[in-house]
């Protein structure tokens, strides 16, 4: 096989895996949008917050250390322990559930039956609050996240492909792990929503609030549930992105990359989020590879948005979104 | 009016029991508008109770008060002999009161079966962890509930549309599925908001038959709102008549039919 083609295949594979990472973020948006019609602007910040909390707990950081030291004149920074990764992850899940309860209790509950734009504004406020709160709690310096995920080039794939084609594929092991985890996540979410009582309640609420109330479903419980699941998905995304590029403020901006993914996949479809993520991931890598050199490169920055724009013009409901039928 | 406080026997020989639900001096205001004005009536175990009245009389508002969607401005709701504290609609549903809506509120994207399974929600007891892990109780429970739902599907003769997303069904069948979802909860009290609105004669006959059969076979107490006078008179044991938020009549169909206020409200009267 010619090297050009092999290189293109390698680029495609890498694009698929980058796409999985986008899909992970988009998934959080879809979950909340489906169940409550809220576009949760804070989803990216939730991923940042989850990653910060995870690192902080793992390294035994004292929360609000700066604040405590400033007020009491003390000099505490660390508890002096180091938690195993899985304990820290479970504790972080607890924190995200707590966050969901707080959001429901102090924000959503008071905005029932409001216009979507008002709820959207509320999530913008929530995003900025959490950003500042995360900073205050855990400090703003860039942190290294290490939960023991494998990283670096996968030598076995490199060696195997070299033996077959005389050309070694470069695949990051972290990307492989991310793909497996994302697949498991999507499968379990789908099973949960299709076959469990709470999953059915969740779909019911997404479909019709009034009818859901009439069969005895508590909207408040469902909202806490949905935000908890979204918090969990944010944690998974935060771990993956954090392991890849460190835990830092820019993590919250990956949410922006999820937007074109949602335009493609549709805001209401979980498979859509996955396929949308994959298309964007592969699309931007291949475009950079094939067209990039001709127009001066750096196409990855804007390709996704242009693609999303085209979709908005020609297929506004996305690939898998519910068809928009106007009845007159 | 006859005294019926200790229950009574209907013309067709069914035994009606004691008071199940009692509305005491209910008033409902929206801002300055008075939707319901000082209305009291009761619903007895096992009876079919109709609420009728011209458009805008406050019938649906009354049903919404019973099902907890509206909170009355004044007055009390008594259920099974005790005063009901202020409740959310889902809590009312958990007490065994199921309802349908005037403008069909189904889960349109879900299948008939799934819609009816949500009706079992209040009866499912397994915990969330068990559900998530698909442990022992959850699995057994699911199949038991499935069985109960299948019985209702047979009862309503909707086997053929079991897997169809309800959004694609014709209007009459959607109404039937909505009734099915309410029945799936095995309610003590079933509230039907215009179960026959917009139906053709044949569909109305089917629906009437189902309502009578539900009452007869399951002993479910039913309160319904209906416009079609013929249907109401055939179906119901006792009728409350509302007009402009006030109660203008209460009694058996025959008593109501001969009530001058009711005749005036329906046929109009000259105000000179």
Interface residues (C-beta under 8 A of the other chain):
Chain A: X192 X195 X196 X197 X198 X199 X200 X201 X203 X204 X207 X208 X210 X211 X212 X213 X214 X215 X216 X217 X218 X219 X322
Chain B: X67 X69 X88 X89 X90 X91 X93 X94 X98 X99 X101 X105 X106 X107 X108 X109 X110 X114 X117 X118 X119 X121 X122 X124 X126 X128 X131 X132 X134 X138 X142 X181 X182 X185
